[in-house]
């Protein structure tokens, strides 16, 4: 049996559907298309019972200050079966001058991450909410096969966009807990070329999201000096990319470590608050991102052009078949991975080190799939 949609979820679905309709939805369209009504209609609940439910929901939303606007059909005024309902999206739009900081975007992405880890029933409910955004844009037209396909595609795009935002990292929560508890952890870490791993021992100071990727910044106990007067050296702290951690992060007991190193790491950690450490590492990574750029040629209208999107900054005259762009990055190797996935849609102009990385990755792909190329 399908999981029953709660009243709160049903009203959320209703709000989303009524906000994203051009000409409004009739009551019959709402009851047959919006999750929370359509599920029960399909299972045999009578139309009259669902109409009463809709009237209650409409009253509840209005009581919350959300005005559900009802407009009579111009040809048959007074016929409530043809009355169209919508919510004036402009009345609830965010201010035009609203700007989200990197921290704000990080919180939104973290929220999306949590949604992606919900159990299966909740996951289905999230998908239903996303599909509500795919409500008909022209409710006056009869839905035929073409419009059905368009709506399904719209829902897929919304869900796909949501999934693109969700960055799942299995070690995120353990590292965040280690920051809060002041616990030292150990993990195996891939080098940039992915050819070898090193074992790291870290007292995490901050876990941050920059450029769409999770990073952990902390005191690298393996680099701590023997003399305490050098504890202010910045190289004693390192930033690691979570997606390069191999396996599971393991918390350590202090008894497993040299007491002197533990004290030194704790001394460094006490120099700033958790919030200050986070702000510092975000600033460092953003500075690195501004210093590292790549020049690319991207085929217009390609998947690469869409996915790279506003990360691309046009360079010079774009009159050639392939447009030239600059893109900023915190990590050339990760950018090389991304570019490799676009095949011939992207050509690296500079730097040479990035061209070399992409070429090596493409040769490995060729060797893996055809037995040719250099291994």
N, C-alpha and C positions, 0 to 999 in steps of 0.2 A: 504494500500500500504506500502511496506517495506521502511524503511528510506534509502535514497540514500547515498551511501558511498562517501565521499569526495575524491578528488584527492590525498590529503596528506595521508589519511587513506589507500587508495588503494596502494600507493607506499610503505607504511610501511608494509602492508600485503605481498607485493611482496618481499620486502627485507627479511622478516622473512621466507617466504617460500623458497627462493633461498639460504638462509644460512643453512637451515636444510634439505638439500637433499643430499644424498650420491653420486648419479651419475648424478645429474642435472635433470631439467624438460624440456620437449618439450613445444613449444608454445601452442599447443592444451591443454596440461595438465594444464598449467598456466591459460589459459582463462576459462577452465572448473572447476577449483578447487580453485582458489584464489579469496577471496571476493573482490568485486570491479569490477571484470570481470565476474565471474560466475553468480552473481546476474542478471546482464544485459543480459547475454547469455540466462538465463532461462526465462527472460521476453520478449525475442524476438529480441534483438539487433543482428545485423548480425555479423558473424564471421570476415568479412573483416574490419568492423568498430572497432571491439575489437582488431584486429591485429594492426591497426594504433594507437590505444590508447596505446597498449603495447610498440610499437616502440617509442612513445613520452615519456612514462614513463622511458623506458630504457635510452634514451638520457638524460633525466632530472637527473636520478640517477648518470650517468657518469659525468655530469656537476658538481654534488655535491661531486665528488671524490669517489663515490662508484662504483667499477668496476664490471659490470655485464659481466661475462666471458661466451663466446659462444664457444662451442666445436662441431665440425662436427661429425656426426655418422661415425664410422670407416668403415662401410660397404657401405654407400652411401654418400661420401663426396660431399658437394655442395647442398644437398637437405635441404633447410632451414626449411622444415616441421619436419625434424628429428634432427635439431640442438638442443643441450641441453644447458640450461642456468643454471648458478649457481653463487654464490658469495663466494669467498674464505674467509671462516670464520676466518682463522688464521690471515688474513690481518687486521681484525678488533677486534681480541681478546684482552681482557684486559691483562696488563702485569702480568707475573706469580708471581712477588713479590708484587703485589697489595694486601694490607690488609685493610679491612673495620673495622673502629672502632665501638664501641657500638652506638655512636651518628649517624654514617653513616647508620648503620642498622636500627636505629630508624627512620631516615628520609625516608628510603625505605619503611618501614612498614607503616609510616604515609601516604606516597603516595598511597600505596595499599589500605589503609583505605579510602582515598578520592575516589578512583576508585570504591570501593564497594558501595559508597553512590550515585553514578550517577543515573540519571533517566533511565527509561526502555530502550529508544532507544540507549542511550550511553552505557548502560550495554550490549546490544546485540553486539554493535561494539567492546567492549572490549573482549567479548567472541569470536568474529570472529578473533581478533588478536591472541588470545590464540590458537584457532584452527589452525591458520596458522603454528604454531609450530609443528603441527601434520602432516605436509606434508609427502608424501611417502618417506621412507628411501631407497627404491630400486625402482627407477623410471623406470628401464629397464623391470621390470616384469609387466605383465598385472594384473590389479586389479581384484581379484575375491572376493567372499563373505568373505573369511577368512581375506584377506588384508583389506577389508572395515571395518570389525569388529575391526581389530587391530588398524586402523587409528582412528576410533571413540573412542576406549579405550584410545589411546594416547592423543587425544584432551581432554577427560574427566580427565585424570591424570594432564594435564597442568592446566586446569581450576580448578580442585580440589586443586592443590597445591597453586594456586593463592588465592583461597578462604580461605585456611588454614592460609595464611599469613595475611589476612584481619581481623583485630580485631575491631569490631564495638562497640563503647561505646557511647550511646546517650548523656552522660554528658561531653564528651571530649571537644567539642567546647565551651560550656558555661564556663568551667573551664579555658581553654586557654585564653578566652576573659577576664575572671576575673583576670588572672595573668597580662595581658597586661594593663588593666585599673586600677589595684589596688583595685578591688571591693571585698567586703566581701560577702561570700555566706553561705547558710545554707542547710543542707541535712540530711536525715536519713540514718544511716549506720548500716549494719548487723554486728553482732559479728561473730567470726570465726565459731562458732557452728550453726550459722543461726537461733538460737532459739529466739533471741530478737534483737531489734534495739535501737540505741541511736541517739539523735539529736545532730549534730555537727555544730559549727559556726566557719568558717575558712577564714583567709585571705590567699589565695593561693599564693605561691612563685614560684612554678615550677610544670610543668606537664611533666613527663618523662616516657619513655617506657623501662622497664627492664625485662629480662627473658620472653619476649613476652606479657607482661601485662602493662597496663597503671596505673600509680600512680600519685597522687597529694600530694605535700608536702607544708605545710603552717603553719601559726601561729594559734594555737588552742585557740580561744578567751575564751573558757570556762575554760581553764587552766591558764589563765593569773593571776599572783599574784597581791595582793593589793599594794605591795611595788615595785617601779620601779627599785630598784637596783638589782633585780633578773631577769631582762629581758634577761640576757645572758644564762639562764638555757636551755640546749638542750631539756628538756622535754616539753618546751612550744611550740615546733614545733612537728608536727606529720605528718606521711605519711599514706595516705589512698589509698586503692585499689579501682579503679573506678568500677569494676564489683560487689563490695559489696555495692555500693550506691543504696539505694532503692528509686525509684521515680525520680523526677526531681530536679536538683540543682536550688536553688532560690537565685538570687542576693538580697542583703539587702541594704536599705538606711541607712546612718549613723544615721539618726534620730531614727531608730529602736533599736539602740545599745547605751550602755553607752559610752559617749564621751572619758572617760579616757581609756577604753579598746581599743577603736579605735586608739587613739594616741599611746598607747604602742605597738600595733600590727604594726602600720606604722613605729615606731622607729626600731623595729626588722627587718622589711622588708628592711629598708634603709641601713642596715649594709653591704649588698652585692648587686651586680648587679643580674639581672635575670639569666644571664649566669652562674655566680658563684654559685647561689643557685642550679641551675640544675646540675652542675658538682658535687656539694657536695652531693646531695641526690642520684645521680647515684652511686657515690663512696660508700656511706653508704649501699645502697642496694646490690651492688656487694660484699661488705665485708660480709654482712649478708649471702648472697648466698654461699660464700666460707666456711662459718662457719657451715652451715646447710646441712648435707648430709644424704642420706638414702641408705641402702643396700638392693638390690632387687634381686630376681631370676626371670629372664625373659625367657619365652619359645622361643627358636630359631625359626626364620621364622614366628613368629606370628605378628599380627597387632601391638601389643605393641612394639615389637622389632623394627619394621619399624618406628613407629611414635615417639618413644622415641629417636631413632636414635643416633646422635652424642652427646646427653646429657648423654649417658651411658658410664661409664668408667669401663672396665673389671677388675675383682679382681681375682687374683690367677689363678689356672689351670681351663680352661674351658672344661674339658673332660666329665663332667656330662651332662645328658640330658637337664638340665636347667642351664643356664649360670648366674653367679653371677656378679652383677654390683653395682657400686656406682653412685648415681645421686645427683646433687646439686639442691637446691631450695631456694627461698626466702620465701616460705610459705608452711608449712607442710599440712595445711588443703586443700589448692588447689591441692597439690600433691596427697593427699588422694582422692579427687574427681576424678582426672585423673586415678589413679590406679584402683579405683572402676569400672570405665568404661571398663577396660580391662578384668574383670572377673577373670577366673583362669589362664590367661596368665601371670600374675604377682603375686609373693608372696613376702610380706614384711618380711625381716629378722630383720632389725632394722631401727630406734629406736622403742622401745616398744610403745611410744605415737602414732607413725604413724600406727603401727599395730592395735592399739585400735581404731583409727579414721576410718581406712578402714573397720574393722569388724563392727563397729557401722553403717556405711553407707550401707554396704551389708545387714545387718539385717533390716534396714529401707526399702531397696528395696524389700527384700523378703516379709516383712509385707505388703507393698503397693500393691504388685502384687499377693499375694497368701492368704493374711489374716493370715499368720503365722509369727513366729518370735516375737521379742520384739518391742513394740511400744513406 
